[in-house]
Amino acid sequence: MDLKPAENVVVEKPHCAIPQCIRAGLFPLLYSLLIAALVLNCHGTERKVHIVYMGERPRGDFSAASMHHSMLETVLGSISSAKESLIYSYGRSFNGFAAKLSDEEVERISEMEGVISVIPNRILKLHTTRSWDFMGFSQGKLGPSQEGRVIIGLLDTGIWPESESFDDEGMSAPPAKWKGTCQGANFTCNNKIIGARYYNSLNQYDVIDIKSPRDSEGHGTHTSSTAAGREVPGASYLGLAEGIARGGVPNARIAVYKVCWSFGCSSTDIMAAFDDAIADGVDVISVSLGDDWASAYFIDPIAIGAFHAMRHGILTSTSAGNTGPYPYTVSNSAPWLLTVAASTIDRKFVAKAALGNGKIYSGLSINSFELNGTSYPLIWGGDAANYSAGANSDISRYCIPGYMNSYKVAGKMVFCETLWDGSGILLANGVGAIMADSSITDVAFNYPLPATQISKEDVSSYKFYFSNPIATILVGETWKDVMAPCIASFSPRGPHPITLDILKPDLTAPGVDILASWSPLAPPSIYWEDSRSVKFNIVSGTSVSCPHATSAAAYVKAAHPDWSAAAIKSALMTTAYIMDSRKHRDLEFAYGSGHINPLQAVEPGLVYDASEADYTNFLCKQGYNSTTVRWITGSNSSVCNSSEPGRAWDLNYPTFALAVEDGQPVEGVFTRTVTNVGTPNSSYILNMYMPSMVSVTVEPPVLSFSAIGEKRSFTVKVNGPKLMQQPIMSGAITWKDGVHVVRSPLIVFNIPPGAANSSHGIPWKTTKFDGPSMYHKNGILGRN
């Protein structure tokens, strides 16, 4: 990732789709981090980009730019300095601005009236023909006019407007509520893409970047078409996965907010996009980007922006990250966000390697190259070391670019002992690559040359090399995956890294090997220099699962335009398909409530609703006080009546999570309130399951309603013996009225001593306030 250290921003690895993460590589990132750290230490007085957060937008006539310019003029001492410093004025949906400030100026401006917090800019990253059919959503039951009233706002890399997926034939004019605009040269909106904006506060552009909402990376085009693309018959990736490509709500409108570039996604731009999207009138926001790790809510630009969106009834759907399968790795974890894991569909891509000794090995690969069965000499990468470049067989066996001997590789098939992007063989004029790697067994990649990934257990280098050393790679096939859906290995796992009492991720959606539209300017494979151009591509990541959930949320919003963000989220979670626990030792830590079921979500029966006041109360129990809670809410009306930290068991969340410290008994009391959105006269009877080790009592066991909108509360008491080193135990509380099934997982799990009372989760994963200090009126948090 080509970060520009001269700007001296706080660098966080920006959620890419999996191929983009591989293309980015580790070494450029480490180099950039090192340079950024050196610059930070050497130039403490250099002005750096910060977000000055001022909370709610004042009522009545209000000139944000004038107010912010005046504040900067006071601190910086001149009109010209203020003008040069100011980057954004946030004033359409909330109040604040982005500006270049030195550490001393940050400290001074943090003391000014109305300033809630000053947050250093950070760089975040970008975390089909089959997926909708797989989940039983081949066609929605809502008409085009209902879908057409819903606007999906996507914060991403932009969009390729000429794609067939965004054709507006037969679509009416945008809804009257729409207040957005179409920005940038050489970019035209229509009745499908009704708005497009772009943001680049750092003013950094690589040669591949386009100064408009136009997408040159492919990511934003892929997510947009997954969420709301029109039907495109005959779509495929160079002949593979051919079929009708479409989004979940093909008649919904799309509003594009380009916040991500070749260097990543700046937090100042993300805040500006949220400010605009809320004021423009979007109904759902989709964010397939974020940190690799969860951040404290008050310094997380996505959490803050989404809180304001929630206040306006807008649900923000987010990717959970790609750092699995390790525990405590879920990002975008604020409870007002919909956090989406990634799972497989019933299709996988396979390319066979046929050897001269008659053996055929099936490997994962999206291989579009046709060699017509021609075999080529096969060589082991370790026998093709580029000694002039300082390589030896221990290096060249991995087929790393620059370390291969082109004299030996040219015209040959090469066996490599790890998974790579194929560029090492391509640049050495090789024909193809057979890669042995068992670290990734559930995701296929596309390469710039014939290639496939076989298992290390299948074969050794000696078997390849000494038995008639010739081979070929057959063109890719699509196989039915009877084990689907399974959570992807890269999908992050819980427990929640900050708030142990909240189960994250919330649910899962298709995120492996998904075909959708692509920018023709973006490389089609995981090799950045691949010059081929495609209209559709197959990629994986929670970046891909997120727009599936976004689309499901938009579908529910179309059916129920007056529902709150929390009600829509609840409907998606309580109606989710139950995942097969036998395939997932992490259970709900991997898949949350289950797999999205859009058709059922429009008729959930009951919903767990939550308001701004509920989330404020939750934050108060997380150790925030009346001052610090406003760092997130931005509202002077946000008050913590008690400063005593507490458990989050009374947040009206659609799941139940009980963290028990090692050696302590199982004890927890949850309170919940459900709202009837089903039939007026109905009674819901409790159905409950929990392992026998734990006792669960629910009162009352029957919930009776006489009207739509009526609310009923219940209490869940969980008790059990002392637990030590107990893996997650999984159960469920389900309410049934004979028509609707309202299911909420209940989990019990062990945590280290002392973790339950930590406001930042488990002790060794305490959220860090990295980079330049975050300044508040009551002092300084973090470290320099």
N, C-alpha and C positions, 0 to 999 in steps of 0.2 A: 504494500500500500504506500503510495508515494506521498507521504505527509510532508508538508513544507515546514521545517523546523524554524525558519526565520520568523514566523508569526508568533512563535512562543505560546501556543495554546496548550492547555492540558490535554494530553493525548490519551484517548481510550481506544482500544481496538474497535473501529466503527462497525443488523443481522443480515449478512449476505446469504444468498443462496449458496449451497455447499460448493459448487464449482468455483464461485467467485472467491470463497474463503481459501480454496487451494491455490487459485491463481495469485492471490495476494501474497501468500508466502509468509514465513516467519521472520527471515533475516532482515528484509527491508523494514519491518515493524520495529524490531529490536534496535536497528541502527537509528531509526527516527526517534525512538524513545531516548536513546543515549544522547543524541544531538540536542533534543529538546531539553533534556535535563541540564546539559552543559550551558545552553543558552540561558536557561532560567537562572542558574547560579551566577552567571557572569553579568547579567543585565537585569538586576532587580528593579531598576527604575524604568525599564522599557514599558511602553504602553501595550497592554494586552486586551483582547476583547472580553468584556464582561456583560452579563445580563443584570440590569438593575430592575428588580421585580417590585412593583408597587401595588399589586393586588387587584381589587375590583375596579372596573371602569367607573369613574364618577358619573352620576346621573346628570341629565340636562346637557346644555351646550358645553362642549369640552374640546379644547384643541390640544391633543397629545403632543404634537410636534413642538408647539410653542412652549408648553410647560417643560418638556424635557430639554429643549435647547436652552431655556433660561437656567435650569439647574446646572447644566454643563458649563454655561458661561460663568456662573458664580464660582464654580470649582476651578475651572481652567483659566479664567481671567480675561478671556477675550471672545468676541463673536466668531472670529475666524478659527480659533482653536476648538470651540464648541462645534462648529459646522464640520470640521475635519474629523472630530472624534465620533460624532453621532452616526450610527450605522442604521438602526431601526428605531422607529417609534411604535410601540405596541399600544393601540388605543381603541381598536374596534370591538374587542371582546373582553379584554382586561387591560390593566395599566402597567406600563413599564417601557424600558428601552434597552437597546444594546449599544455599547460605546467602547472605544479604546481608552483604557485608563491605566495609569501606573498604580502600584500598590498604595502609595500615599494618597492618590486621588480616590481610590476605592474606599479607603478608610474615611476620608472626608465626606464622600457622597453617601456613605452608609449612615452617617449621622443626620442627614437632612430629613426634614419632615416628610412623611408619606412613604419613605423608603422602607420596605420590609426586609429585603435581602439583596445581596450582590453576589452573583454566582459566576464563577469563571467559565468561559466558553469551553466546551468539550467537543471532541470529534467522535461521533458514534458511527456504527457501520450497518450496512444492509444485512441483516441476519441471514380442462383437458378433454380429450376425447373419451375419457373413461371414468374419471373420479366422481362426477355427479351421478352417473348411472350406478356406480358401485354402491353408493349410499342410498339408493332408491329414490333419487331426485332427478329422474330423467326429464321431467317437465313439472314446473310448478303449477298449482291450482289457481293462482291469481292471474287476472287478465293483464295485458300490456299496459292498460291505462293506470292500474293500481301500481304496478312496478315502476312505471314512468314518473310517478310522483316522488320517488325516493332518489336522493342524491348521495352518492358515495364519494367522500373525499379521501384521496390517497396521497400520503406523504412518502415520496419515493424518488426515483431517478428521472421522473418525467414519463413521457409516453410517445409512441410513434403514431401520430394521428392518422396516417394513410393506411394503417393496417385494416384489413377487412373486418376485424373484430370490432372496429369502432365506426362502422358504416351506420349512417342514421336514416337509411331509407325506411319510410313509413312511420317515423317517429314524429310526434307533435313537438311544438315549441316547448322550451324549458318551463318548469313550474313558475308561477307568478312570484313565489317567495324567493326566488333566486336573486342574489345581489352581487354575484361574482363577476369576474372579467376574464378576458382572454388576452394574455400578455405575451409580448415577444415577437420579433420579426420572423418571417418564414414559418408561421404557425397559425393554423386556422381552426377554430372550434366549429362545432356543428350541434345538432340536436342530441347527439350522444355524448360527446365531450363538450360540456357546456361551459367549462371554465378551466383556465390553466395559468398558473403563476410559477415563477422561479425565484430562488433566493440563493445568494452567495455572498455572505457578509465578509468573508475573508478575501474576496476578489481573487481567488486562486483558480486558474483554469489550466488543465492539461491540454495537450494537442487534440485529444479525443473529445474534450468537453465542448458542448454547444451552449452558447449564451441565450437560451430560450427554454421553454418547457419540453422541448424535443429530447427524446431519450437516446443516448448513444451507448448505454451499457446493457440494455435489454431487460433489466430487473423490473423497472416500473411498468413497462409494456406487458410483461408476463403477469405481474400481480393484478394489473387493471383488467386484463382480459379474463383472468381466472375469476375475478369477482363479478364482472358485469359485461363480458364480451358478447357480441352478437353471435348467432349461429353461423359457422363457416364450414360448409361441406368440403370433404376431401382434404382437410388439414392434416399435415404430417411433418415429421422431421426427416427430410430427405428420404421419404418413402416409408419410414417407420412410424408405427402408432397411427396409421391413417384412420380417419373417421370424421365425425362432426365435432368441431371444437366450439365450446360455448362457455360463458360464465354462468354462475348460479342464478343471477337475476338479469337476463340478457336485455331487458327493457329499462333497467335502471339507468340513471344519468351518472356521468363520471366528471368529477372535478379534480384536477391534477395540481399538486403542490410539490414542485421539484426542489427538494432540500438536500439531495445526495449527489455527489460528484465523484470524480476519480479518486479524490483524497478521503472521502467519507462524507459524513453528515454532521454539520455544525449545529450545536445546541441552540445558538442564537437564531439560526434559520428555522429550526424546528419550532421554536416559540413563536416566531413570526408567522409561520404557516398555520399553527393552531389559532392564533389571533384572527387571521383572515378566514380560515375555514368555518369557524363558529359564526362570524359575522356574515359570511357569504350565504349561509343557510343550508349547509350540508346536514344530512340526517344520521350518517354513520361515518366514522373516521377509521381508516385502515393504516396501520403503521408497521411495516415489515422491516423494522430496524431497531437498533438499541445497543446496549452494552453487552459484553460477555458475562458480566456479573451484575447482580442487583445493586442499585444505588439507594441510599437513604431517600425517602420520598421527597424531602424538601430541597434536594439538589438535583433531582431527576427532571429534566425538561419535559419528558413525555408524561410523567406522573402529574406535574403541575398543569401542563396544557390540557391533559385529559380531565383533570378535576374541573376546570372551567367548562369544558365540553359537557361533562356530566351535569353540571349546574344548568345547562341549557337543554338538557334532555337528549344529548348526543352520546351514544356509546362509542368508545374507542377500542377497537380490536387490535391486538398486538401479537407479534411473534415472541415465542418464549426463549429464543436463542438457539445456538447450535453447539453447545458445550457439553452435551451428554456423552456417555450415559452416567455421569458422576453425580452424586447427591449434592443438594444445596446449590444447584447451578442455574435455577430458573431466574431469568431477568424479566423486566417489565412486570413487576410483581405487585404493584399497588392494587388494593382490593376493588377499586372502581374501574380497573382495566379488565378486559377480557383477554386472558393469557392463553395462547393456543400452542399445544404440542403438535408434533408431526407423526403421522403413521402411514403405513403402506396401503396400496390398493391391490386388487387381485390381478395385477399385471406386472411382470418384470422383464427386463431386457437382457438377452443372453447372446453372446458371440462365442462360437466354438473354435478351438485351436486344434487343427488336425496335424499330427506329427508323422514323420516318415516311417516310424515303427508301427503305424497302424492305430495308435492310441488317439482318442479324441477327448479333449477336456472342455467342459462347458464352463464358461466364465461370465461374470457380469460385465456388460459393456453395451453402450448404445453405438453400435458400429454400422455406419452407413456405407462403408467402402466395400466394393465388390472386386475381389481378386480372381473371380471365375475359377476357383479351385486350383490355381497355379501355386505350386510349392516353391519355396525359396530356401537357399542355404540358411541353416540356423546356427547362430553363434551365441555363446554365453557372454553376457556383458562384462564379466570379469576377465575375459580374454581379449577385450578390446579397449584397454586402458590407453588414454592419451598421455603418455609419459612426458611429452613436451609441456603439457599443462600442469605437471606435478601430480598426475593421477597414478594410481596403482589398481590392482584388481579389487582390493577392498573398497575402493571408491567406485570404480566403473561398473561393478556388478549391480549397482543401483541405477545405472543409466542416467546419471545426472548431467544436465546440459553443460557442455564445455569440457567434460572429462572423457568423452568417447573418441576413439580413434576412427576417423572417417574412412581411412584406407581399409580398415577391417569391417566396418559396419555397412558401408555403401552396398546397396543391392541385397541386403540380407534381412532376415527376420532375427530379432534379438530377444533373448530371454533375460529379463530383469528381475532382481530379487526384492523389489518393493513396488508400491504403487506410486506412479509419477504422472505428469501430464503428457508424456510421450514426446516432449520437445527435444530431449536428449538424443533420441534416435532420429527424429525428423531432421534436426540440424546436422546430423552426421550422415545424412542421405540414406538412412535405413528404410526398409520397406514397411516394417511393422514391429510391434512390441507385444510380447507375451509376458505379463507381469504377475509374479507370485506374491500375494499379500492376503493375509487373513484378518487384518485389523478392521476392514469394512466389508461386511458380507450382505448388506441389505440395500445398497445404493449403487446404481450403475452410473458411469460417467461417459461423456462423449469426448473423443480424442481427435487430434488433427491428422491422424493416420490410422491404418488398420491396427487395432489393439484390443486386448481383452485382459481381464484380471481373473486369474485362477487362484485356487486355494494353495497355500504353502503345503498343506497336508497331502495334496494330490500328487505332487511330483517334486523331485529335487533337480538341481542343475545337472547332476551327473547323468540322470536318466535322459534328459533332453539331449545332452551334448554327444554322448557316446553311442547312441543307437540311431543310426541313419539320420544324421543331422540335417533334416529338411522339415519345413513346416509351412502351413498356410493358415490364415484366419478367415473364417466364413462370415458372410454378411449377417448382420444381427437378426435375431428372431424375438418375438414376443411370446412369453410363456404365461400360463395362468398360475397365479400364486394362491394356492388353496389355503395358506396360513393367514392371509390378510383378513382383517387389519392387525398389524403389529406395530408397536411404537418403534420408530427409527432409532438406530443406535446413537445418532447425533443429537436427538431431541433431549433437552435438559430434563433433569429430575428434581423433585422436591426432596426433602421438606423445603418450605418457604425459608429463604436465607435471612429474612429480616423479621417477619412476624410468624412465629411457629404455629399460631392458632388459626392461620388461614391456609387452606389447601391450595397449592398451585402446582402444576398448571390447572386451569379451569376445565379444559376439555381438549380433545384432539380432533384433527381433521387431516385429510389427505395432504401429504407433503413430500412424497417420494416418487420420483420419475413422472412428473406431471408435464403434459404437453400444453403449451399456451403460446400466445403471440410473442414476437421477439423483435427487437430493433435490428434492421438489416445492417446497421453500422457496427453492431456488437459482435465479438467473436462467438461462433456457435459452439465452441468446445472449451475445455478448461485451460487451454493454452491461449494466452492473451494475444499472441501474434497470429493466430489463425485468421487468415484473410477471407475465408469463405463467408457468404452472406445467406441468411435464411429468414423466412417469414415466421416460422414457429420453432420453438426449441423445447427440449426436455430437461428440466432441472429439478433439484430437490432442496429442501430446507424448511425451517419453520416460516421463512419468508413466503413460502408457497402455501403452507397450511393456513396461515393468517388470512389471506383473502378468501379462502373457502368459508371460514367462520364469519368474516365480514359480510360475505354474500348472504349467508344464512340469517345474520342479524338484519340485513336490509330487507330480506323477505318477510321477516316477522314485523319489521317496521311498516312495510307496505300494507300488511294485513291489519295492523294495530297502530295507526299513526300517533295516537295519544299516549302510548305506553312510555314509561320512563326508561332510561338507559339500564337501570338495575332490573326492571321487569323483563326487558328483552334478554338480558344476560341470564336471568333466572330461567326463562322459558327454554333457552338453548341448553342449559346445564341439566335441568330436571327431566328433560325428554330425551337425553342422549342415549344412543345405543350402549348397552353394557358390554364392556370389553372382556375378553377371555382372560381371567386371572391366571390360568395355567401357563400362559405364554409370557407373563410379565412378573418377575419376582419383585419388582418395585411397586406393583399394583397401582393404586391411585397416585403415587408419586410420579408415575410415568404418564398416566392418561387422565387424571382428574375425574370428572364426572362420567367420562366416556366419550364416544364418538358422535359428532354432530349428526342430527336427524332433522333437517330443515322442515320437512313436511309435517312432522308431529309437533314441532316447536310453535307453530301458529295456534295450537290448541293445547296448551299445557295444563289447563284446569285451575291450577293455583300458581301464584308467583310469590317469590320472596322479594319484596320491594325494599328499596333503601333510598334515603334522601341525603342531602348535603349535611343535615344535622346528624344523621347516623354515622357518616364517615368522620365528621368532626369529633364526635364522642369516641369513636374508635381511635383516632389519633391521640386524643387526650390520654387514653389508657395505654398508649405506646410510649408514654414518657414526655409527650409534648405538653407545654403549658399554653396559656392564652396568647402569649407573645409568639412562641415558636410555631403553634398550629397555624398562625396567619402566614407563615412563610410558604405554606401550601395553599390555603384557601384564599388568601389575599383579602379577607373580609374582616373588618373591625367588629362585626357581629359574632365572629367565632370566639367562643368563650369556653374555657375548661373550668368546670365547677369544682373539680378536685385535681390536685397535682399528684395523687397517689397512682403509680402505675398499676395496671390490672391486666387480666387476660381478655382476649378479644372474643369471648364466648357469646356475648350478646349482640355482636354485629349481625344484622339480618342477612346472613350469607347462605347460599343454597347448599353448602356442604358443612360438615362438622369435622374438626381436627382437634385431637386431644394429645398434646405432647406431655410425656411423663418423664421426669428426671430419673436417672438410674437409681434404683433402690427405694423409690417412693411408691406409695399405693396409687392406684388408678382412681382419681376423683375429679369430676368435672360436671358443671351444670350449665347447659345451654338454653337460651331463650330465643324463640323464633316467632315471627308473625307472618302468616300467609294471607294473601288477598285472593278472593274468588274471582276468576275471569272465565269460568266455565258456564255451567247452567245455574239459574237462580236458586232453585230448590235442590240442594244436594247435600249429601253426607259422605265424608271421606273417612274411611276406616284404616287404622294403622296396620301396616304390615312391616315387620322388623326382622332383621337378621344381624347377629353378631357372634363371633366365636365364644364358646361356653366359658372361657376364662374371664370374660368381662360381662357384667350385668348392666343392662340398659332399661331404664324406666321412662316411659313417655306419658305425660299427662296434659290434656285428656287423650284417651285413645280414639276418640271420635270427634271430628270437626264438622259441625252442621252449619249450613248457610241457607239464607232465604232470599238473597239478592246478589246481583253482580256488584263487585266492588266492596262487598262486606269483608271484614278482616277477622281472623281468629288467631289467638296465640297459643303456644304450647311450650312445655318445658321438657328437656331431655336430661336425665341424670345418668351419669356413667360412673360405675364403681367396679373395683377389682382389687386383686392382691398387689403386693409390691412387685414391681417388674425390674428386671436387670438384663440389659443387652437383648431386649425383645425386638425382633424385626416388626415391621408394620403389620398390624392386624386390621382387617378390612371387613366392614359390615355396611348396612344401609338402612335408612328410615324411609319408608315408602307409604304414601297416602293414596288410596284407591276409592273411587266412587262408582265403579262398574264401567266407566267410560274412559276416564283419565287415570294415568299412572304417574304420580309425582315422586320421583326418586332422588334421594340425597345420600351420597356416601357418608359414612362415619368411620373415621380411622383413629387408631390409638397406636402410638409409637414412642420409643425411648429416645431421650436426648441426654447429653452430658449434664452432670450436676451444675447448677447455677445458670443454665441457659434459659430456663423458663422466665426468669426475672430480668433477663437482658433485653433492653429495648431494641437491640440490633441483632437478635438471633443468637446463633451458637457462638461461643467465645472465639474460636479460631477463624470464624468467618465474619467477624464484626465489620460492618460497612465502614469503609475508609473515606475520609474527606480528602481526596488526593489533590495534589497540585497547590497552587496559590491558595492562601487562606480564604475561607468564606466569611465575609464580614456581616455582622448584625449589630443592631443598636446596643445589645447587651454584651458585646465583646466579640471575640474571634473564636471560631470553631476550626478545628483541624490544625494543620501544620504547614509551614512554608517550605 
